[in-house]
């Protein structure tokens, strides 16, 4: 199997770019089940890229029930070292306007703990650091590319992740504002955390579709409003991806790529061999299994 260094998780508009060539499709299985859908591997800006439809073909999977672990594990199996997560988001602050792009630097996980958040459970315990959940290098590449595409870009922001599939109440949105959050979405957690456990550099390219429900002078958020604005945003997102992938140095060794170095909590003599083997694509480097 060819080794792919870059993965993109998002909707169908991302893998239907006219610039993508030499496309092949891969259906994968993992210890955590099948990913959201068929992975399309194509050439873009001189690099091979794996595109994974986060919500499945035709947007059939809800945010709270996505196979997050299978998605990240499948990309790790392909050899991915960088993941760009594309997110449609609501704005919690006046200056983050619909049509603008954001490369958030912080994240608050406000989901209700029904999502599997870790690859590591019984038999091998890991406490990975996600103090800075988004990779600085990849964030900078994305922001530079988005600005070059002509978009208005916010180079930082706190990303609030709600469980969904419902949108927030007005009281929740105002609470999130008081917390200092800038944008709101449903899928970057546990995606970002799992990517860090898998030693993959991860960053989000968020595009604002609406003002959520806190802004009385705007319409309350509906799926129709989100979809309409998404259609207007997609050109900027596509152009940013083309440029970012062209600029990305996929050979770089970054802190995310060694995230497990100081994270293992289970001593060698107590590690479950079956669990280690199950997680081999993730732990092989840190446990010296490839030597």
Residue, then its C-alpha position, 0 to 999 in steps of 0.5 A: x500500500x502506498x504511504x500517504x502523509x496528508x489527510x483531509x476530513x470534511x465534506x464531498x466538496x473537498x474531494x471533488x476539486x477539479x485539481x485532484x487527479x489520479x484518484x483511487x478509492x479505498x475501503x478500510x477496516x480498523x479495530x474500531x470498525x469501519x471509518x465514516x466512508x470510502x477514503x479517496x486518495x488523489x494527487x493534489x498540489x504535487x502530493x498524495x492526499x487521503x480525503x475522508x468524508x466525515x459524515x459519510x456519503x450524502x451526510x448520513x452520520x450525525x456528529x454524536x455518532x461518528x466513528x471518530x476512532x476508526x476515522x483517525x486509525x484508518x488514516x494512521x494505517x495509511x501513513x498520514x502524518x498531517x490531518x486538516x479537519x474542515x469544519x462548518x461553524x457558527x460564530x459566537x462573536x460579532x467580528x467572526x462573520x459568516x463567510x470568514x475562515x478561522x484557524x482556531x488555536x484552542x478548544x473546549x469539549x462540551x460534549x456529553x461524554x458519549x463519544x469514545x475519546x481515546x484509543x487507550x483503555x484497558x491494558x495500556x494507559x496513556x495520558x497525552x498532552x493536549x494543552x495546545x490541541x491544534x498544531x501551530x505549524x499546520x495552523x500557520x500554513x492553513x492561515x497563510x493559504x486562506x489569506x492568499x485565497x482572498x478570504x478574511x481569516x482569523x488566525x486564532x480562536x477558541x472552538x467550542x464543541x457541542x454534542x449535537x445534533x441539535x443546535x445550542x439554546x440561546x442561554x448556552x450560546x451566551x454562556x459560551x460567549x462569556x467563556x471567551x469562545x469564538x466559534x461553535x461546532x460539533x465534530x473537532x472533539x474528540x477528533x483533535x485528541x485522537x489525532x494527538x494520541x496517534x502522533x498526527x499533526x492536526x489543525x482545523x480550517x473552520x468556515x463561519x456559516x452563521x451567527x448562532x442564536x445569540x444574535x437577536x438581529x440574525x435568524x436563528x440557526x437552521x440547517x438551511x441557513x448553514x447549507x446556503x452559507x456553506x455553498x458560498x464558503x466552499x470556494x475559499x475553503x477549496x482554494x485554501x486547501x490547494x495552496x496549503x497542501x502545496x506549501x506543507x512540508x510533509x517530511x517535518x518532524x514536529x512535537x505532535x509526531x512524538x506525543x507519546x514519548x512522555x505519555x505512557x503510564x503502564x509499565x512494560x511488565x503490565x502491558x497487555x500484549x493483545x492491546x499493544x498488537x491491536x494498536x500497533x500502527x499507533x504505538x510501534x514507534x514509541x514501543x520500538x516495535x519496528x526495530 
